[in-house]
Amino acid sequence: MIRPLLFILALALGGCTSAPPPAPEPTATSTAAPSKPKTPSNLLTEAGKTIIRTKKGRPWLMEAFKVHYQDAAQQAQLDNVDWTLSDSTGKKLIRIQAPKAVYRIEKELVEFVGGVQARRYDTRDLIKANKMTWNGKTGVLQGSEGVSWDRGQTHIQGDTATTTDKLERILVDGHVKVTTVLEGDPFDTGG
C-alpha cells in the first residue's frame, strides 16, 4: 500500500512542477567585463621601483621610487626620478635626477621639479635648476627658477637656461654671472 502511494505522490509532484525555463539564447552584444584601471604599456614595476620606457620619439628610460598614474589626464606623477636619454644607437646622452617629476604622456613632456641635476655623459657638463622641462617632440630642455651650469672650470649662473637634449649649446638668460679660470695671460698677444 505504501508503494503505490509513493508512486502516485511522485507522479503528482512531477506533473505539478514545471521545468525551468530554457537558458536565453546568446545575443550579439556581450556584457562588458568590469574594466581595470588602464596603465600605459610602457610602465613596468620592478623590486621597489617603477621603470618607464618611451615608445615613440627618442629612446629614454625613467626609474622612479613611486608613481601615481592618472588615466584621465594621461600623466604620471613620480617621486625620486632618475631619467636617462639615449641616442638611436643606445649611447647614453644625458641623465637627469630629481625629487619629483610629471610625465605628460600625450604631450611627450617630462617636467622635473626641485633640486634637478642634469649631466651630459660625454663632457660631464652639469646643469642644476629648481625646475627643468624636457620636450620629447622638439628635443628642447629648459631650466628655470635659478640655473647653474658647470663645465670644467667654468661656472655660469642665471635665471633660465635653454638647450637641446644633447647639451651642445646652452643659452643662459637673466642675471647671468660667469666665473672661470683662464690659462695664460689673456692680454698676451704672443708677439
LUMLOMI-774998 format. One line per 8 residues: their letters; for each residue x, z, y of N, C-alpha, C. Coordinates in pm, whole numbers, plus 50000, padded with zeros to 5 digits. Layout:
REM residues N
a) X Z Y X Z Y X Z Y; ...
This chain:
REM residues 191
mirpllfi) 50082 50000 49882 50000 50000 50000 50087 50000 50125; 50195 50066 50120 50282 50072 50235 50347 49937 50259; 50379 49868 50150 50447 49740 50163 50360 49637 50233; 50233 49613 50195 50151 49517 50267 50128 49557 50412; 50126 49688 50441 50106 49734 50577 50227 49699 50665; 50348 49716 50612 50469 49679 50685 50472 49530 50711; 50430 49452 50609 50429 49307 50623 50333 49265 50734; 50216 49323 50738 50116 49290 50840 50167 49335 50978
lalalggc) 50229 49452 50982 50283 49502 51108 50392 49409 51159; 50481 49360 51070 50587 49269 51110 50529 49138 51162; 50427 49086 51096 50362 48962 51143 50297 48983 51279; 50235 49096 51295 50165 49124 51420 50265 49135 51535; 50372 49207 51510 50473 49221 51615 50542 49089 51643; 50570 49015 51539 50636 48886 51556 50548 48788 51631; 50422 48790 51604 50332 48698 51669 50300 48739 51811; 50308 48865 51843 50272 48914 51975 50385 48901 52076
tsapppap) 50505 48900 52027 50616 48889 52120 50647 48743 52145; 50682 48713 52262 50718 48575 52293 50868 48560 52290; 50913 48441 52260 51057 48414 52257 51110 48415 52399; 51238 48451 52415 51293 48450 52550 51293 48309 52605; 51279 48296 52736 51276 48161 52794 51410 48091 52771; 51407 47960 52759 51532 47888 52737 51623 47902 52859; 51753 47893 52830 51852 47903 52939 51834 47786 53033; 51853 47808 53164 51836 47698 53259 51943 47592 53236
eptatsta) 51905 47470 53262 51997 47358 53249 52104 47368 53359; 52230 47334 53326 52331 47337 53431 52299 47236 53539; 52326 47272 53663 52299 47182 53775 52429 47120 53822; 52419 47020 53903 52538 46951 53955 52614 47038 54053; 52547 47130 54121 52617 47218 54215 52650 47348 54145; 52776 47380 54145 52817 47503 54080 52820 47615 54183; 52803 47735 54134 52810 47851 54220 52956 47877 54253; 52985 47896 54380 53125 47918 54422 53172 48054 54374
apskpktp) 53291 48054 54321 53352 48180 54279 53392 48257 54405; 53395 48388 54397 53437 48463 54515 53578 48421 54555; 53596 48396 54684 53727 48346 54727 53821 48461 54757; 53947 48438 54723 54051 48533 54755 54108 48494 54891; 54164 48589 54963 54226 48552 55090 54336 48450 55065; 54337 48348 55148 54439 48243 55134 54571 48291 55191; 54678 48253 55127 54811 48276 55180 54884 48143 55175; 54974 48119 55267 55044 47992 55264 55126 47982 55136
snllteag) 55136 47859 55084 55209 47839 54958 55359 47856 54975; 55406 47868 55098 55549 47889 55120 55581 48037 55142; 55489 48126 55108 55508 48270 55125 55529 48331 54987; 55645 48386 54962 55680 48448 54835 55714 48594 54858; 55695 48677 54758 55733 48817 54770 55832 48850 54660; 55943 48909 54696 56046 48948 54602 56094 49089 54636; 56100 49176 54541 56160 49308 54549 56170 49366 54691; 56057 49400 54749 56057 49469 54876 56073 49382 54999
ktiirtkk) 56082 49250 54982 56091 49163 55099 56007 49039 55075; 55967 48977 55181 55889 48854 55171 55975 48740 55222; 55971 48629 55152 56051 48512 55188 55956 48399 55225; 55981 48338 55339 55901 48223 55382 55994 48105 55394; 55958 47994 55332 56036 47870 55341 55950 47766 55410; 56010 47687 55494 55935 47581 55562 55904 47470 55463; 55792 47401 55486 55758 47288 55403 55769 47157 55479; 55779 47166 55609 55789 47044 55688 55896 47064 55794
grpwlmea) 55943 46955 55849 56045 46967 55953 56180 47005 55895; 56259 47077 55973 56394 47117 55932 56386 47233 55834; 56474 47234 55734 56466 47342 55635 56512 47476 55692; 56433 47580 55666 56471 47714 55706 56416 47815 55608; 56476 47932 55613 56439 48041 55524 56426 48167 55608; 56318 48242 55589 56298 48365 55663 56267 48477 55564; 56339 48587 55578 56313 48706 55498 56260 48813 55591; 56161 48887 55543 56104 48995 55624 56068 49111 55533
fkvhyqda) 56082 49231 55586 56050 49351 55510 55899 49366 55494; 55825 49329 55598 55680 49345 55596 55617 49223 55662; 55509 49170 55600 55439 49053 55654 55289 49082 55656; 55226 49053 55768 55081 49062 55780 55031 48921 55811; 54972 48855 55711 54927 48717 55726 54782 48714 55771; 54754 48634 55875 54619 48619 55928 54575 48474 55907; 54490 48453 55805 54448 48318 55768 54374 48248 55881; 54281 48317 55945 54201 48254 56051 54288 48206 56166
aqqaqldn) 54391 48281 56200 54479 48245 56310 54595 48157 56265; 54611 48137 56135 54723 48060 56080 54856 48110 56134; 54875 48242 56121 55000 48302 56167 55034 48423 56081; 55161 48459 56087 55207 48577 56015 55287 48664 56112; 55261 48793 56110 55339 48889 56189 55438 48954 56093; 55566 48957 56134 55672 49001 56044 55753 49114 56104; 55803 49201 56019 55892 49310 56060 56028 49292 55993; 56135 49331 56063 56273 49323 56013 56303 49183 55960
vdwtlsds) 56316 49090 56052 56328 48948 56020 56473 48903 56015; 56505 48822 55914 56635 48757 55901 56605 48610 55871; 56631 48522 55969 56590 48381 55963 56714 48293 55967; 56721 48195 55879 56835 48103 55875 56785 47959 55877; 56840 47880 55968 56809 47738 55978 56923 47658 55919; 56891 47558 55838 56991 47471 55777 56967 47327 55819; 57071 47243 55802 57050 47101 55827 56994 47037 55700; 56975 46906 55702 56911 46837 55589 56996 46840 55462
tgkkliri) 57126 46868 55475 57213 46875 55357 57223 47018 55302; 57162 47114 55371 57166 47253 55327 57272 47338 55396; 57350 47277 55486 57453 47351 55560 57383 47444 55660; 57421 47572 55658 57359 47669 55748 57407 47645 55891; 57312 47641 55986 57343 47616 56127 57338 47743 56210; 57230 47817 56197 57208 47933 56284 57134 48042 56207; 57165 48166 56242 57098 48281 56182 57044 48368 56295; 56917 48403 56286 56854 48489 56386 56801 48614 56317
qapkavyr) 56833 48729 56375 56784 48856 56324 56708 48926 56435; 56593 48985 56399 56508 49053 56498 56424 49160 56431; 56386 49263 56507 56299 49366 56452 56158 49314 56421; 56111 49217 56501 55975 49163 56482 55973 49014 56513; 55876 48946 56453 55855 48804 56482 55711 48767 56451; 55666 48658 56512 55536 48599 56481 55563 48454 56445; 55516 48413 56328 55531 48276 56281 55395 48208 56297; 55386 48112 56389 55263 48036 56413 55274 47907 56332
iekelvef) 55206 47906 56219 55226 47805 56116 55195 47664 56164; 55077 47642 56218 55037 47507 56259 55121 47454 56375; 55162 47542 56466 55242 47500 56582 55390 47490 56548; 55429 47539 56429 55569 47542 56386 55656 47618 56487; 55606 47734 56529 55677 47820 56624 55711 47953 56557; 55831 48001 56584 55868 48136 56544 55909 48209 56671; 55839 48319 56701 55867 48399 56821 55929 48530 56776; 56055 48550 56810 56130 48670 56774 56123 48767 56892
vggvqarr) 56109 48898 56863 56092 48996 56971 56179 49119 56945; 56241 49170 57055 56313 49297 57052 56453 49285 56995; 56555 49305 57076 56692 49306 57025 56728 49189 56937; 56691 49069 56977 56713 48948 56897 56859 48905 56905; 56916 48869 56791 57053 48817 56786 57054 48684 56711; 57111 48583 56776 57125 48450 56714 57273 48418 56704; 57317 48380 56586 57459 48348 56565 57472 48207 56508; 57558 48131 56570 57588 47996 56522 57698 48007 56416
ydtrdlik) 57676 47949 56301 57768 47965 56188 57907 47906 56213; 57915 47783 56263 58048 47719 56270 58136 47768 56384; 58080 47815 56496 58164 47861 56608 58157 48012 56629; 58065 48078 56560 58044 48223 56573 57990 48261 56712; 57937 48165 56789 57869 48199 56915 57762 48302 56885; 57740 48392 56980 57636 48493 56965 57549 48493 57089; 57419 48479 57070 57323 48488 57179 57234 48608 57151; 57220 48693 57252 57130 48808 57242 57022 48795 57347
ankmtwng) 56900 48836 57311 56788 48831 57405 56683 48932 57361; 56596 48966 57454 56483 49053 57417 56372 48974 57352; 56366 48843 57383 56266 48756 57323 56329 48619 57301; 56301 48558 57186 56353 48425 57157 56246 48347 57083; 56228 48221 57120 56128 48136 57056 56195 48009 57005; 56166 47976 56879 56217 47851 56821 56099 47759 56794; 56108 47635 56843 56005 47535 56823 56053 47438 56716; 55990 47440 56601 56029 47353 56490 56003 47206 56514
ktgvlqgs) 55908 47174 56601 55878 47034 56628 55983 46971 56719; 56035 47048 56814 56132 46994 56910 56276 47039 56882; 56292 47145 56806 56426 47198 56780 56483 47278 56896; 56396 47317 56991 56441 47391 57109 56434 47541 57081; 56541 47611 57119 56550 47756 57108 56558 47812 57249; 56466 47902 57285 56464 47960 57418 56473 48111 57410; 56562 48168 57489 56575 48313 57500 56526 48356 57638; 56466 48474 57644 56416 48522 57773 56421 48674 57778
egvswdrg) 56385 48727 57895 56381 48871 57921 56519 48934 57906; 56618 48867 57963 56756 48914 57957 56831 48852 57841; 56930 48768 57874 57003 48692 57772 57153 48710 57793; 57226 48719 57684 57372 48714 57693 57423 48617 57587; 57534 48548 57621 57594 48450 57531 57743 48478 57527; 57794 48500 57406 57936 48525 57386 57994 48413 57301; 58103 48354 57354 58177 48251 57279 58325 48276 57306; 58393 48318 57202 58534 48352 57221 58546 48464 57321
qthiqgdt) 58628 48442 57424 58649 48545 57526 58561 48523 57649; 58460 48440 57636 58369 48414 57747 58236 48483 57721; 58189 48554 57824 58061 48626 57817 57976 48580 57936; 57855 48531 57908 57764 48485 58013 57633 48561 58000; 57582 48609 58114 57454 48680 58118 57360 48606 58211; 57230 48615 58182 57130 48555 58268 56991 48602 58229; 56892 48549 58299 56754 48585 58270 56699 48509 58150; 56732 48378 58143 56683 48294 58034 56795 48204 57984
atttdkle) 56775 48150 57864 56868 48052 57808 56788 47952 57727; 56828 47825 57734 56763 47720 57658 56870 47637 57590; 56847 47605 57464 56942 47526 57387 56868 47456 57273; 56939 47373 57201 56882 47318 57078 56914 47416 56966; 56853 47396 56852 56878 47487 56741 57016 47469 56679; 57095 47375 56731 57234 47361 56686 57329 47439 56778; 57276 47493 56888 57353 47568 56988 57473 47488 57040; 57456 47358 57055 57567 47274 57103 57589 47290 57254
rilvdghv) 57481 47302 57327 57488 47312 57472 57383 47414 57515; 57424 47512 57593 57332 47619 57631 57320 47623 57783; 57198 47624 57833 57171 47635 57976 57123 47777 58004; 57202 47853 58078 57167 47990 58115 57120 47986 58260; 57008 48050 58289 56946 48044 58420 56912 48184 58472; 56911 48199 58604 56865 48322 58668 56963 48437 58664; 57016 48476 58780 57108 48588 58793 57226 48577 58695; 57288 48461 58694 57395 48432 58598 57525 48499 58639
kvttvleg) 57590 48565 58541 57721 48626 58559 57810 48577 58446; 57932 48536 58481 58026 48485 58381 58153 48569 58385; 58198 48611 58268 58325 48682 58254 58404 48607 58149; 58531 48573 58183 58614 48500 58087 58760 48534 58108; 58841 48499 58012 58985 48516 58021 59045 48377 58026; 59116 48348 58134 59179 48217 58149 59321 48224 58095; 59363 48121 58028 59501 48115 57978 59586 48045 58081; 59701 48102 58112 59791 48041 58211 59742 48063 58352
dpfdtgg) 59812 48004 58447 59779 48014 58588 59683 47901 58623; 59558 47933 58663 59462 47826 58692 59504 47745 58814; 59595 47794 58898 59638 47722 59018 59766 47643 58994; 59821 47654 58874 59945 47582 58841 59908 47438 58808; 59958 47342 58887 59928 47200 58865 60024 47137 58765; 60120 47211 58717 60211 47158 58617 60325 47078 58677; 60342 47071 58807 60441 46983 58867 60536 47049 58949
